[in-house]
Amino acid sequence: MPAEIQVYWIIGSLVIVGLYALLLLFFFFVLIRRKKVGSNKEPLRISVVIPFKNEGGVLLRCIENAKLLQENIHVREVIFINDHSSDLTPGQITEYFENTNLNLIQLPADKTGKKAAIHFGVTRATGEWILTSDADTRIDSKLFEALARKVTHEISCIILPVRPVSEKRIVRYLFDLEFMALQAVGLASAKMHMPLLANGAALFFRKKKYLDAATQRTDWNISGGDDLFTIFSIARKFGRRSLTTLISEMPFAEAEFPQTIKLLWHQRLRWVKKVPGIGGLWFTGVAWLVFIANVTFVAAWIVSGYTETYSVAVYITMLKTLPELFILGWAVLYFQRLETAWWIIPAMLVYPFYLTILILSGMYIKPAWK
């Protein structure tokens, strides 16, 4: 590499990774800044909407959890939407719901997919507020008390923190750290009323605002993204101040992840695949900066082998990993997953290579909904 190009490469790499570091530090300070919680204690009229497809292994447990939710003063109803499950017969599914007050709806034959199931369930709901969840998610009914205190007339959508269920496997530790870091970034951005990331395992919004915003959505043919497209459509329709998050001491929604590396990989591919359809300067800028900074990290170590610029690669590594330590450290403490702390350093070193491969794979592989 010519000396002049090498200088430009070093300066450009340090600038990119430096901007990435400043962004993460900014998110960290937003997360630790305390924000006043509202005092509203009026009962909310909430419909819990749970789409499911081929969830026979967890459906009974989800039903038991839903029964407890239905006893809460804020919950008007719990609606399950069956998206043409094939692992159980219609009779078996119906039998599961016998002797309960839960609502079971079969998605019409001309509709399919999680987004269609959620939308169909929301249109059938009678509550003013909707909490969407998944069959493999556990919700503590105490969550509704915190939501009741947070709600104001201005708020239309609240992004909720979701904690991954602990499982003692190295691969799961690494994936859980990634998930919690994404949660931290998404919560920080939502705290500033800027839509960035969310998780459909626990998303809270006004029914009317969702339906009004849905008329302007063009993402119905994209696999996945029910959470992101929902928060972005509401923010665009009703303004950024309509969006917020709930970061407080409270029971978390807990989500179970797929059990195999292949299923985890395809889950991440679905997440990546929806990115191009989001748009917006903030989302696009953050997504590109994160991707380019991680690719720069990988390239720095590859280039150092040819140009003997190992010191530059070390500086880039230090500049990149320090703010990541802050974010991951906050996430591990906040989500009370201390057992993953031992894997923070390996995760930070592996993640740039993993993300690069994931993005490149997403360009050629089309994932289907689980």
ZISUL-V763099 format. One record per run of one state. SS is the DSSP state (2 for helix, 1 for strand, 0 for the rest). FROM is the first residue (numbers start at 1). LEN is the number of residues. Records with the same first field share a line. If there is no record, write none. Layout:
BEGIN
SS->FROM-LEN  FROM-LEN
END
This chain:
BEGIN
0->1-2  33-13  53-6  71-4  83-7  97-6  107-7  125-4  135-2  139-4  151-6  161-1  165-5  192-10  215-11  239-1  247-6  256-5  274-1  278-3  308-2  335-3  363-8
2->3-30  59-12  90-7  114-11  143-8  170-22  207-8  226-13  240-3  261-13  275-3  281-27  310-25  338-25
1->46-7  75-8  103-4  129-6  137-2  157-4  162-3  202-5  243-4  253-3
END
